[in-house]
């Protein structure tokens, strides 16, 4: 058993509160698998025989709709688990695809269920993780009932919560990227879109053309400013953005 595997498992919130012995028993069940970018891991309706921990890379979880469109449920980041519902369902309720080259650990369903019977703390942690995901899905359903500007505003506010921890002036990069102007507030205001606009449109339950018009509306309203490549977004007015988000 490698030190790297134990470190990867320890970094996962799902396993944060287990002791060393439990972690080693979990690691014994984990099989390392690697995927290139844009590779399917499993499809909606496939037999649910495992759940996964993403050690490196990025994964998209999405639903196939009856009209042939897809709706992105979540983006999985390094350190997060996904497909935990496989432990209690016969088929996967969603599909998954790598968004970048990814390194994952696969946990066989039957072996994990046997371990959970012997390790109650693991079972409690798993229930907490699934409750968190249920809350996430409930928020996604709520957001889809909102107009597209409100969905985008909520997404940008979430990015700000996740990314704006650096000291002022560290949020921009060289080469014409946006940055705080002289005399600007000390808090950083620039966020980086972690995905393409097409993928963001799918995440927000809309189409790229509508998303582009919504970005233009926010720019004209003095809410945001975007870099030439649209990778960086400077939030000019958090108050307006929160009002648009209807929070």
C-alpha positions in Angstrom: 0.0 0.0 0.0 1.5 3.3 -1.1 1.9 6.5 1.0 0.4 8.4 -2.0 -2.8 6.3 -1.8 -3.2 6.9 1.9 -2.6 10.6 1.4 -5.2 10.8 -1.4 -7.8 9.1 0.8 -7.0 11.2 3.8 -7.5 14.4 1.8 -11.1 13.4 1.0 -13.8 15.0 3.2 -15.6 11.6 3.2 -12.7 10.0 5.0 -11.5 13.0 7.1 -12.7 11.6 10.4 -11.7 7.9 10.2 -8.7 6.6 12.2 -5.6 5.3 10.6 -6.6 1.6 10.8 -9.9 2.3 9.1 -8.2 4.4 6.4 -5.8 1.5 5.7 -8.7 -0.9 5.4 -10.4 1.5 2.9 -7.2 1.9 1.0 -7.0 -1.9 0.6 -10.3 -1.7 -1.3 -9.3 1.2 -3.6 -8.2 0.5 -7.1 -6.3 3.2 -9.0 -7.7 4.0 -12.4 -6.6 6.7 -14.9 -8.6 8.3 -17.7 -7.7 10.8 -20.4 -9.8 13.9 -20.9 -13.3 13.6 -22.3 -13.6 9.9 -21.4 -16.8 8.3 -20.1 -16.5 6.7 -16.7 -20.0 5.3 -16.6 -23.3 6.0 -18.2 -26.8 6.7 -16.7 -28.5 3.3 -16.4 -25.3 1.3 -16.2 -25.1 -1.3 -13.4 -24.0 0.6 -10.2 -21.1 -1.5 -9.0 -18.7 1.1 -7.5 -18.2 4.7 -6.3 -15.2 6.8 -6.9 -12.7 9.3 -5.3 -11.2 11.8 -7.7 -7.5 12.3 -6.7 -6.5 14.6 -9.6 -8.3 16.1 -12.6 -12.0 17.1 -13.0 -15.1 15.2 -13.7 -18.6 16.2 -14.9 -21.7 14.5 -13.6 -24.7 15.0 -15.9 -28.2 13.7 -16.7 -29.5 12.6 -20.0 -32.9 14.2 -20.7 -35.7 12.6 -22.7 -35.4 15.1 -25.5 -31.7 14.2 -26.0 -30.2 17.2 -24.2 -27.9 16.9 -21.2 -28.1 18.8 -17.9 -24.9 19.1 -15.8 -25.5 18.2 -12.2 -22.1 19.0 -10.7 -18.4 19.4 -11.4 -16.3 17.1 -9.2 -13.0 18.5 -8.1 -9.9 16.7 -6.7 -10.5 15.3 -3.3 -14.2 14.8 -3.8 -16.1 11.5 -4.1 -18.9 10.8 -6.5 -21.5 8.0 -7.4 -21.9 7.2 -3.7 -25.6 6.4 -4.5 -24.2 3.2 -6.2 -24.1 1.7 -2.7 -27.9 1.8 -2.5 -29.1 1.6 -6.1 -28.9 -1.0 -8.8 -28.2 1.5 -11.6 -26.3 4.8 -11.9 -28.8 7.7 -11.9 -26.4 10.0 -13.9 -23.5 9.8 -16.3 -19.9 10.9 -15.8 -17.2 12.2 -18.1 -13.7 13.4 -17.4 -13.1 17.1 -18.2 -9.3 16.7 -17.9 -6.9 13.8 -17.6 -7.9 12.3 -14.2 -6.6 9.9 -11.6 -9.3 8.1 -9.6 -9.8 5.4 -7.0 -12.6 2.9 -7.6 -14.3 1.4 -4.6 -16.1 -1.9 -5.3 -19.7 -1.7 -4.0 -20.0 -5.1 -2.4 -16.6 -4.9 -0.6 -17.4 -1.4 0.7 -20.8 -2.5 2.0 -19.2 -5.3 3.9 -16.7 -2.8 5.5 -19.5 -0.4 6.4 -21.2 -3.1 8.4 -18.0 -3.4 10.4 -17.1 0.3 10.6 -20.1 2.4 11.8 -18.1 5.7 11.6 -17.6 5.2 7.9 -21.4 4.6 7.5 -22.1 7.9 9.3 -19.6 9.8 7.2 -21.2 8.4 4.0 -24.6 9.4 5.1 -23.4 12.9 5.8 -21.8 13.1 2.4 -25.0 11.9 0.7 -27.1 14.4 2.7 -24.8 17.2 1.4 -25.3 16.0 -2.2 -29.1 15.9 -1.6 -29.0 19.5 -0.6 -26.9 20.3 -3.6 -29.5 18.6 -5.9 -32.3 20.5 -4.2 -30.5 23.8 -4.8 -30.0 22.8 -8.5 -33.7 22.2 -8.9 -34.5 25.5 -7.3 -32.0 27.3 -9.5 -33.5 25.8 -12.7 -36.8 27.5 -11.8 -35.1 30.9 -11.9 -34.4 33.1 -15.0 -31.0 32.6 -16.6 -29.6 35.9 -15.2 -30.3 34.8 -11.7 -28.7 31.4 -12.3 -25.6 33.0 -13.7 -25.4 35.5 -10.8 -25.6 32.7 -8.3 -22.9 30.9 -10.1 -20.6 33.9 -10.1 -21.2 34.5 -6.4 -20.3 30.9 -5.7 -17.1 31.3 -7.7 -16.3 34.4 -5.7 -16.8 32.5 -2.4 -14.4 29.8 -3.7 -11.7 31.8 -5.3 -11.4 35.2 -3.7 -9.2 34.3 -0.8 -5.9 35.7 -2.1 -4.5 39.1 -1.1 -5.5 42.0 -3.3 -3.7 42.1 -6.6 -3.0 38.4 -6.8 -6.2 37.5 -8.6 -5.0 38.7 -12.0 -2.3 37.4 -14.3 0.0 39.0 -16.8 -0.7 39.4 -20.5 -3.7 41.8 -20.4 -5.7 40.1 -17.7 -8.0 42.1 -15.6 -6.8 43.4 -12.3 -7.8 45.8 -9.5 -7.4 49.4 -10.6 -5.6 52.0 -8.6 -7.7 53.1 -5.7 -9.9 49.9 -5.9 -11.1 48.3 -2.7 -8.5 46.0 -1.1 -10.6 42.8 -1.6 -9.9 41.0 -4.9 -12.8 41.0 -7.3 -11.5 38.8 -10.2 -12.7 35.3 -10.7 -11.6 32.7 -13.3 -14.1 30.7 -15.2 -13.0 27.0 -14.6 -14.8 25.7 -17.7 -15.8 26.6 -21.2 -18.9 28.8 -21.9 -20.5 25.8 -23.6 -20.1 23.7 -20.5 -21.2 26.5 -18.3 -24.4 26.9 -20.3 -25.1 23.2 -19.7 -24.3 23.6 -16.0 -26.9 26.5 -15.9 -29.5 24.6 -17.9 -29.4 27.0 -20.9 -27.8 27.3 -24.3 -24.5 29.1 -25.2 -26.3 31.9 -27.2 -28.6 32.7 -24.2 -25.6 32.6 -21.9 -23.6 35.1 -24.1 -26.6 37.5 -24.1 -26.8 37.3 -20.3 -23.1 38.0 -19.9 -23.6 41.0 -22.3 -26.5 42.2 -20.1 -24.3 42.1 -17.0 -21.6 44.0 -18.7 -23.9 46.7 -19.9 -25.4 47.0 -16.4 -22.0 47.6 -14.9 -22.1 44.4 -12.9 -19.1 42.7 -14.4 -16.1 43.3 -16.7 -14.6 40.4 -18.7 -11.1 39.9 -20.1 -10.7 39.6 -23.9 -10.6 35.8 -23.7 -13.6 35.7 -21.4 -11.6 33.6 -18.9 -11.4 36.2 -16.2 -14.4 38.1 -14.8 -14.1 41.2 -12.6 -17.1 41.7 -10.4 -17.7 45.4 -10.3 -20.9 45.5 -8.2 -21.5 42.7 -5.7 -24.7 44.3 -4.5 -26.3 44.3 -8.0 -25.1 40.7 -8.5 -26.8 39.6 -5.3 -30.0 41.3 -6.2 -29.9 39.5 -9.6 -29.3 36.2 -7.8 -32.6 36.7 -6.0 -31.1 35.4 -2.8 
